Amino acid sequence: MQRIVFVLLLVFSSSLYSQNEELKDVIVTFFKGFHAKDSTIIKSVCAENMILQSIAESSKGSQIKNLIPQDFYRSIATIPSTMLFEERVLECSIQVDGAMAHVWTPYEFYVNNKLSHKGVNAFTLFKDNGLWKIVYLIDTRRKF
């Protein structure tokens, strides 16, 4: 009996690990495209009808901005080659319920090797035909 329980726990934990790795791969692909300024790579992990929002926090208060995905992709693809930027993901927290997942990633954003701002990305993903796609992305941004 204990062996059966042990084997079931191994199978269950292996399945969870595999699913979490799939989700991490989507986020890694998103950021590979982002850092390469390649909107085609980013689009490969995003749903067509993805919702994008950003919350800017400052001493004047907080403002939420809605972004149009096509404008976001265009802005990434037109970043000057002379501009160096890096979004450093500090950790990754994943929650899954069936075909929905939530990935929470605190980050630091650097422009030309200087800290520009910090915040958190909150990705919501949907598993469609066996593939995870980003359907919603909201982030916070706090400047220093």
N, C-alpha and C positions, 0 to 999 in steps of 0.2 A: 504493500500500500504506500509506504513512504517513497519507494522508487517511482511509482506512478505520479505522485504529487511532485516529486523532484523533477521528473522529465517534463511534466506539464509546465512547471515554473520556468524551466530552461527554454522550452519552445515559446512560451508567452513573452519572456524577457528578450529573446532573440528577435521575435517579431517586432516588439516595440523599438529595439535598437535599430533594426533595419528601417523602419518607418521614420524614425528621427534622423537617420543618416540621409534618407531621401529628401527630407525637408531642409536639412542643412545644405545639401547639394544645390537646391533651388536658390537659397540665399547666397551661397558662394558664387553661383553662376551670375546672379543679379549683380553682385559687386564686381565680379570680373569684367562684365560688360560696362559697368559704371566707370571703373578705373581705366579701362581701355577706350572709353568714350565711344563705345560701340552699341548703338541703340538696337541693332539686330539681335545681339546676345541678350540684352535686357528683355526685349519683346518675347524671346523664346520661352521665358518663364512667367510671363504675365498674361492674364486673361485679356481678351479684346476690350471688354467693358470694365476694366480695372478703375477703381476710384482712388484718387490721390489727394491727400490733404497734408498741410503742414501747419504747425502751430509755432509761431514766433513768440518767445517770451522775453520781455525786457522790463526795465524799471517803469515804463509807461503802461504796462499791462500785457495781456496776451491777445494775439490776433490769430484767427484761423484763416487759412488761404486754401481755396479749392484749386487744384491743378488739372488741366486737361492732359490726358496721357500723351496725345500727339505733340503737344507743346513741350512736355517733359522730354520726350525722346529727341525732339529737334534741338532742345537746349543742350542735351548731353552731347549730341553729335557735332555741335558747333562750338564747343569749348576750345579756345585757342591751344595749339600744341605747346606754346610756351608756358601755359599755366600748369603747374604741378598741384595735384590735389590727392588726398587720401582720406578715406573714411575708415577709421580703425574701429572695428567691432570689438567691444571689450568682453562680451559674453553673449550667450545665446540660450534663451529659455523657451522650451517648446511645450505646448499643450495640444492634445489631439482628441477630437470626438468624432469618430466615424470619418466622414468625408470632409470635415472642417478641421483646420489647424490654425494655431496662433503662435507666431514666433516674435519674441520680444528681444531686441538687441540694443543695449546701451552703446553709444559710440562717442568718439572724438573726431572732429573734422579738421584737417590741416590743409592750408593753402600755402604753397611754396615753403613747406616745412615749418610753418608757424600755426599754432592752434588758433582756429577761427571761431569754432563754437562746439558745444557738446549737446547731447540730447539722447533720445531713444527713438528707435524705429519700431513700429508695431505692424507686422505683416499678418494679414489674414489670408489663408490659402484654402483652395477647394480642390479636392481630388476628382478629376474628371477623366473617365476612361483610363484609369490607372496612373494618370500624371497629375502631380501637384502644380497648381498655377496660382500666382498671386492675384487675388481679386480686390484687395484693399490694402493700401499702405498709407499710414499716417506717421508723421514724425514730429518731435519737438526740437526746438533750436534755441539754445541760450548762448548769447554772445558774451565775450569777456572783454 
